């Protein structure tokens, strides 16, 4: 856990992050050097085994970079295990209802009585002397994000926002577009949905976040109330920089 990150999310402070899709602790170190506020390990769409996640969590803690994970689904055993490694929270895909939001909270928080507990993990500094104090600190620090990416969820935003432990409603426009039956993320139907999430966040005092393709998207989204932005991925950054270098080299030849 990185102290203060959950509070920064809930405060509405502007935060910039990136998805990590490469199974490497060196990537975590490099991302930390860019100065972003956090990164999300994308275990929904990229392959990560537990040994690699262990090293990545260690690298994040060493570099002071808050790391969250996007799991393939809300699976309590997996979520508890990666939080034990020292990751700072969960970005859960396809949270469609109040019930699924509560299931996510139960998987993350000890005080719901469902997360398995061991005081000998990295997150507990390999032997928390005060088990209760550690559990309370872990519950206070672990950040819980509900990804909004299904058309059916748009009528349930108020109920999801009513789950107090939810820290952020995070919009995934690619899946949301597909669910709405449109091809483009700038389709009016998607724009209306993005505005609806922002409105729900404002009404309930919930932080809202969104994936973006470029920083120039930030100002209009920030005007709606969005404060958390994930800009592309490590692989996207590498490809873009590689193409830029290729273009400049071609011009210099």
N, C-alpha and C positions, 0 to 999 in steps of 0.2 A: 504494500500500500504506500502511496505517496501522500503525505500529510497535506490536507487542505484542498486537494483536487475536487473532491465531491462538493465541498462548500463553494469553490469557485464556479462549478457548473450551476449549482442552485442559485447563485447570486445573480446570474444573468450577465456575468462578465464575458466579453468577447474572447472566444477561444478558437484556436486553429489546430487541427489535427490531420492525420493521414492514416490510411489503411496500410497495413503491412501484410503482403501476400507471399513473401519469401521466407522460408523456414531457416532463419539464420540469426544468431545473436549479434553478429557483426552489423547486420542491417539495423538492429535496434540502436547500437552505438552510433552509427552514422546518422540515423534519423534524429537522435538526441542532439547531435552537433548542429543541426539546422536551426534549432531554436523554436520548433513547434511546441505547443503546449501539452500535447498528448498524442498517442497513437493507438490504433485499434488493430489487434491481430485478427485477421479475417479467416477464422477456421470454418466459416460457412462455405467459402468458395475457394479455399486453397488447402493443401495438405500439411498438417502439423501433427507430429506425434508428441507424446508427453515428454520425452527426453529433450526434444528441441524446445518445447514450450518452457521447460524447466530452465534451460540456459538463457532463453530470451527474457524470462521474468527476472533472472539474476542480473542480466545486462541492463534491463530497465531500472532496477533498483540502484545499481551502481552508478548509472548515468543521471539519476534523478528524473527520469522520464515516466510519467504516468502511463501505464499500459492497461488497456481494456481488452476484452476478447469478445468477438462475435462468434458464438457457437453455432453449430448446424441447427440446433433446436433447443428448447428449454428442457435440458436433461440434468436433473439435480446432481447426480453422481459426478458427471464431468464438470459441471460448474463449480461444485465444492472443491474438486481436486485442483483446478487451475487457480482458484482463489487461494488455496493453501500454498501454492507456489509463490504467491506474492503479487498477483495481478490485482489491479485496482478497481475492477468492476466488469459489468457485462452489458453488451449491446445486443439485446435479444431480437432475432428476426421474427417477423410475422406475429407480432402481438396484436391479436384481433379483438380482444374483449377484456373486460374487467377480470374475468376468471383467469385468463392467461397472464395478465399483469400480476395478479396475486400469486400465481404459480411461480413466476419469476422471482418475486420478492421472497417467497418461501425457500427457494433454492439458494438465495444469496445470504439471507439474514439468519443468524443463529436464534434470535429471539422468537422466530416463528416455530422453532422446535423441530424442524425437518432437516436442517443441514448438519451433516456429521461433523463431530468435533474431535480434534487432536491438538494438544498443546505443543507438539514436537515438530511442527512444520516451519518452513522458512517464514511464512507470514507471522507466526507466533515467536519468531526469533529462536526457534529450536528449543523451546522449553519455557513457555510463559510461566513465570512464578505465580501469577494471579490469573487463573483461568477465566474467572468471571470478568475481570477488567479487560482481558484481551478480547473476549467475545463482544463486549460492549464497544470497544474501540474498533473492532473489525466491522461491526454493524454500522457504526457511525461513518466509517471511511469508504466502504464499498459503494461504488456508484452504479445505479440501476437505470438503464436506458431501454425504452420500449420503441422498437422500430415500427413505424407506421408505413405500411407498404401494400395494404389490401383495401380495395374499395369498400368491403363490408365493414371495415374499421371506422370509416368516416362518420357513421351514425352512432358510434360508441365512444367518441373522444371524451365526452364529459365524464363518462363512467371510468375510463382509464385514468383521466386526470384526478379522479377522486381517490385513487390509491395513493396514499400519502407518501410512501417510500419511493415512488417513481421520481427520478431526478430529471429526466429529459425525455421528451418525445422527439424521436429522430426519424426524419423522413427519408425514405429510399425511393427516389423518383422513378428509377428504372422498373422495379417491380410494380410500383403503383401505376405507372402508365400501362403496363401489360394487364394488370387487374382491371383497369378502367376500359380496356379494349382499344387503346390508342397506341400509336407507334412512337410518338415523339414526346420527350420530356417537357417541351415547351407548348404542348397542346393545351388549349384552354381548359379542358377538363382537369389536367394535372395542376395547372396554375390555381384553379379554384380549390382543389384539394389542399394544396400547399398553404393557401390563405386560410382555409378552415382549420388546419392544425395550428397555425400561428394564432388564430382567434381563440381557440380552445386554451392554448397556453396562456395567453393574456388574461382570459377570464378566470382561470384557476390558479394563476401565479406559478405556472409550470414552465421551466426552461424548454425551449424548442431548438432543435439542431437539424442540420440537413447536409447531405452530400453535395458537393459542387465540383464542377469541372475546371474552374478557373477563379482566381480571386476577384475578377471584375463582377462576378455574380453576387458578391457580398453586400454592397450598398443597398440594392432594392430589397433583398431578403432581410437585412438588418432593420430596414424601415418597417417591415411587417412585424418585427419582434424576435427574429431568429438571432441567437447569440453564439451557437456552437456550429462550427463549420469543419467538415472533413473534406479536404481537397485532394482527390485522386488517391493514388497508391504509390508505394515505393517502385513498383514496376512501371507505372505510368511516368513517374519522374525520370527514371532511368531511360526509358524509351524517348521521351521528349528531349532530354539533354543530349542523348546520343544522336538524334536526328538534327538537333541544332548544330552540334559539332561537325557532323557530316556536311551540312549545308555550308557552313563557314569554310570548311576545308575545300569543298568543291569550288567555292568562289575564289579561294586563294591559289588554287592549282594553275 
